[in-house]
Amino acid sequence: MNFEHTNALINETSPYLLQHAHNPINWEAWSPEVLTRAKKENKFLLISIGYAACHWCHVMEHECFEDEEVAMVMNENFINIKIDREERPDIDHIYMDALQMMTGSGGWPLNIVALPDGRPFWGATYVKKNDWIKILTQLSEIYEKDTEKVKEYAQKLSEGIKAINLVEIKPNASVMTSGQIDKAVEHWSSYFDIFLGGYKRAPKFMMPVNLNFLLHYGIAKEDDKILEYVNTTLTKMAWGGIFDHVGGGFSRYSVDTKWHVPHFEKMLYDNGQLTSLYAKAYAATKNELYKETVERMIEFIKSELTDTSFGFYSSLDADSLNEAGELEEGAYYVWTEEELKSLLGNDFTIFKDYYNINSYGHWEHGNYVLIRDSEDEKIAKKHTIGLTEMKQILKKVVKYFWRNGTKETGPD
């Protein structure tokens, strides 16, 4: 295949960097040589960080980094550096701290403008083309007009980054008491969504480390309210659309409060931590839902994130091909009612109630994201069917979908 443009990233091995190897922008990988040249030429660094499965990274590449007009501005005024956060988490951590200090939030793509020595002074995540050009032009003009002010801000920001990452040794500090922990948990509890799990906000992230602590705390303190909150959260997450009921595994987060519509990319680090969390929760409660969730996650990791040489892949992309052959976020994971009726035949009625092919499970454009909201016994009773028989029907359907990876025919 002939490409109109090829930049220095063509020599890299990172899948993410190679995705940008044919942008018209003069991208380079992070290296001491590039930083030395930036100082010599006295040019800003434009540092853009992402990863191969990042949906908004793809969007910004298509809108900005593949655009000739954008490339002219970036190539003329900046030394442009692309970084794979999965390859260089150390650099990502520093600039994410900077972005959060500047804006109060973070995410990817992580775009930073820095002085030639690497000290940041401006940052953002996804930016539309026209805004991107305008911002970069203004930043270049500001540097020319008031260099010292920019350097002063960058120095203060640099000091702030060092301060928040400084681990202060306090040899005489007292160990946190049980009472202090109780007070901290009580204050923390005011943010809990006790009906749907997680925190009272959207988007909702799963926070396995936090839930792991609360599980241990609730057991150690025999705190029924905390344990009920943990159970509610783990149940709603496992029932939600954030969990792939066909292929197994959790997506990164849900965009809503009920864990329904996920940001469809799946990360190894999420599923690894969640496997441990649900296993501990099962050991403590013997809740069969937790056991099934662990088994489904392990099956997913083995099937989709494990290489033949027993290494692990870090993530699955949120984007997949739709019926038009175009990349679309979540296309692989959603269903229309007509598709399911055609595929499932007589099994559709039970499947519809179990996974809410109704207003509760509808996402957009006639597409449904599978989500549960009832115990198995309730659905079985509604359809006057035995619990074992219902589970066998649903297991047969899910196994067929997973085995075939197709929407063309239904299970036998």
N, C-alpha and C positions, 0 to 999 in steps of 0.2 A: 504493500500500500504506500502511495506517495503522499507525503504531508507537506503542506505549504511552509510550516514552521517547525523547527526543532531547537530546543534549548538544552542547557547543560544537565538538566534532570534526566536526560536519556541515558546517562551513565550510572544512574542510581539503581538500586534493587528494590526499594520500597514501592509497593503497589500504588500507594497514594501519590508519591512523587512522580511515578511514571505516568499517572493519569494526566499530569500537567506538562509532560515533556514536549507536547506539540502545541502548547499555547503560544501566542505571538509575544508574550512577555518574556523577558530575559531572566527567567527564574534560575536561581542557583541554590544548591544545598548549603546548609549551615557549615561553615568551616573557618578556621583561623585565618586562612588566606583571604577569604572574602571580607572578613572584618578589617583586616589590614588594608585592603584596597579601598574600602569605604572611608577609612580615616585619611588615606592618602588623597583621595578624590574629594574629601569633605562632602560626602553625600549622605542623606538620610538612608536608613535601612527601612525597607517595608517588609515586615516579617508576617507571613501568613501561615497559620498553623491549622491543620485539620487531620482527617484520617479517612481511609478508603470507604468506609460505610456511612459517612456523614452526609445526610440528605441535603442540608443547607449549604454544605461545602460544594456539592454538585450544582446546586442552583446558582450560587455566586460565581462558580467557574463559568457556567454557560452564559450568564448575564454580563459578567465583567471580564473575566480572565481570558475568554475566547474572543473578546472584542478588540478590533484594531484601534479604535479611538482610545479606549482605556489603556491599551498597551503603549501607545505613544506617550501618554502622560506618565505612566509608571517607568518606562524605560529611560525617559529623558531626565527625570528628577530623582530617581531612587535606585539603590541597589536592592534588587528584589530577591527575597529569600523564602523558599518554601520549606516547611518542616512537617514531618509526620509525627504527630504526638505519640503514636504507639512505638516509634523508633527512638524518639528523644523526649521522654516524659520529664526529664530534668529541665529542659528549656521551656517546655509547655507550662510547667509548674510556675516558673518565675514570671512569665508574661501573663499567665492567668491571674496570678496575684495582682499584677499591675492593673489589668483590666478591671478586676473587682474593686480595687481601690479607686480607680477613676470613675467607674460607672455604677458600682454597687451590685453588678451581676456579671455573669460570664457565660461561656458557651463556645461552640465552634460553628463556622470557621472563626478562629481567633486572629484578628488582624491588628497588628501593632506597627506604629511608626516610631522609630527610635533614632537617637543620635548615632553618628558613625561608630561610637564605641559600644553601642548596644543598649544604652540607657533609654527606656521608653518614655514617651511624653503624650502619646495619643493612642487610643484603642477603641475597637468596636467589633461586633460579630458580623452578621450578615448586613450588607449595605447594597441598595439598588444602584444600578449603573450611573444614573445622572447624579445622584447624591455622592457616589464614590469619586467621580471625576471632580466635582465641586470641592469636596473635602480635601482631596490630595492637592489640588491647585492652591487652595487657601493655606494649607500647611506649609507648602513650599514658599509662599509669599511671606508668611509670618516669620519663618526662619531667616529670610533675607532682611526683613525690616527690623526684627528684634531678636537677634541671635542670643543675646545674654539672658533675656527673659525665658526663652525656651530652655536654655541650659540650666537655669536656676530651677525651673519646674521639674525638669528631668532629674536633677540632683536630689531634690526633696522627695520625689517619688522613689528614687533608688534607695534612699535612706529608709523610707517607709517599708519597702519590700524587705530590706535586711532586718528591720525591727520585728516585723510580724513572723519572720522565720527564725528568729533568735531564740534558742532554748536556754533560758536562764537557770543556772544552778543555784538552788537555795538550800544549803546544807542544814539550816536550822528550821526549815519549814515543817510544820506539823502535818501528819497524815490526815487526810480528809475523814471526818467522823461519819458514823452511820447516820446521825441526825442531820448533818449537812447534806448528805446524799438524799435523804428523804425530802428535805426542803427543795433541793434542786429538781427532783422528780415531780414534786407537787407543782412547782412553777411550770415545768416543762409540760405537764399534763393539760394545762390550759390551752395548748395549741392542738391537742389531739382531736381528731374527728372520730367520736365514739360510735357513730352510726355506720360510716363507710370505711373507717380505717384511715391510716396515714394522718396527714395534717389537714387543717381546715383551709385548704387552698387548692388551686389548680395552676399549673400542672402538678401532678403527684409523682414523686420519686419513691422508690421502695425502701431505701435506707436500711439495708440488712444489718449493718453494724449497730445501729440504734436499736433495732428490734431484738437483736441478739442480747444486748445489754438489758433491755426491759424484760425479756423472757427470764434471764437469770435473776434479775432483781425481784420480779414477781414471785418466782419460786422460793428464793431465799427469804423473802419477807412475808410470804404467804399472803400477798396482796391480790385479792380477787379482782379488783377493778383494773389493775395493770394487766393481769393475765387475760381478762376479758377483752381489753383493748388490743392486746397482741393477737389473740385468737380472731377477733373481728378483722383486723388488718390482714392477717395471713389468709383467712378464708376469702375475703373480698378480692384480694389480689389473685388467688388461685382460681376464683370464679370469673374474674374479670377478663375483658378482652386483651388486657396487657399480657395475659398468659395465652399462648397459642394452643388452643384446644385440639387442633389437628396434629401439628408437628411437634408440640412440646416446647418448653423454653419460654423465658420471659423477655419481653421487649424492654427498652430502656426506661420509659416512663409513660404515664397516661396524660393526655392533654386536658382531661376533665376530672371531676371530683369522684366519680364512681368506678374508676379504673377501667373504663370502657374502651376508649379509642387510644391506642398507643402511638408513640413515635416508633415506627415499625422495625427499626434496626435492633438487632439482638447482640449483646456483648458477652463475651466469655466471662469477664470479671463479675458481671451481675449474676449470671447463672451459677458461677462457682460459689460465690458467697451465699446465694439463696439456697443452693443445694444443702450446704452446711446448716443454715438456719432452719429450714424445714425438717431436716433430719433430727436436729436437737428438739424441735417442737414436737415431732412425732414420738421421740423417746420420752418426753415429759408427759404427753397427753394420750398417746395411742390413737390419735385422730387419724382415721384411714385416709382422709383427704390429703393430709400432709405426706403420708407415705406414697400415695399415688403421684403427688406432685414431684417428689424427689425422684421417683422412678422415671417419670416422663422427662424431667430435666436431664437425667443421666443418659437416657436414650437419645435425646436431642444432641447433647454434647458429643456423644460417641459417633453419632451418625453425621452431624453437620459441622462440628468444630474440631474434629480429630483427623489429622493427616494419616496417610498410610504408614508413615515412618514414626507415628505416635507423638508427633508434635501437635500443638494446638493452634487453630486459627483464632484470631482475636475477636472477630465480629462478622455479622452478616449485614449486608446493605439493606437500608429501608426501601430502596427503589427496586422495582421489578417491572417486567414488561406487561403492559395491558393488552387488551384485545387488538388494539391498533398497532401493536409492536413498538410502542413508545414507553420509555421509562416513566413510572408513576409511583409515588410513595404508597406503599401498602397494597398494590394491585394483586399480589400473590396471596394475600391473607383475607381478602373480603369476598363476599358472595352476594348475588342477587337472589331474591326469593324464587324467581323462575328457574335459575340454575339448580337450586337445591331441590325443588319439586321434581324437575326432570331427572336428576341423579338418584334421588332417594326413593321415589315411588311411594309405597305404602308406609315406609319408615319416616317420611317427612313430618307427619303429624306429631310424633313424639319428639323428633329432633327440633321441630319448631318451638315447642314449649320449653324444652330443656335448655336451648341456647338462644331463646328470645328473638326469633325471627318475627319481630313486631315493632311497635314504636319504641320500646325500651332498648332494643338492640340495633335499631337503625342508625346509620352514621350519616351518609350523604349520597345524593345521586342514585338512590335506590340500592345502595350497598349496605350490607350488614356485617358488623364485627361480632363474632360469637361471644356471648356473655351469659353467665348463669346468675340466677338470683334466688334459687329455691333448693331445698334439700332434695336428694334423690327420692326419698319416700313420698314427698308431696306430689311429684310428677307421676310416679308410678301409680299412686292412688287415683289421681285424676283420670288416668287412662285405663284404670282397672286391670292392671298388668302387674305381674310379680316383679319384685325389685331385681332379682337375678336375671330375669328375661329382658327387662328394660336395659340393664347394663350390658348385656350381651349384644343387643341391637345397636346401641350407641358405640360400643367397642368395635363392632364389625364395620360400621360406617367410618369411624375415625381411622381405623387401620387401613381401610381401602384408600381413603384420601391420601394418607401418608405414604403408603406403599407405591401408589401410582403417580402422585404429584400432578394430577390432571383433573380437569373439570369436564372431560368429554363424555365419560360414561359413568354409570353408578355401580355400587357394590352388588354382588350376586345375592 
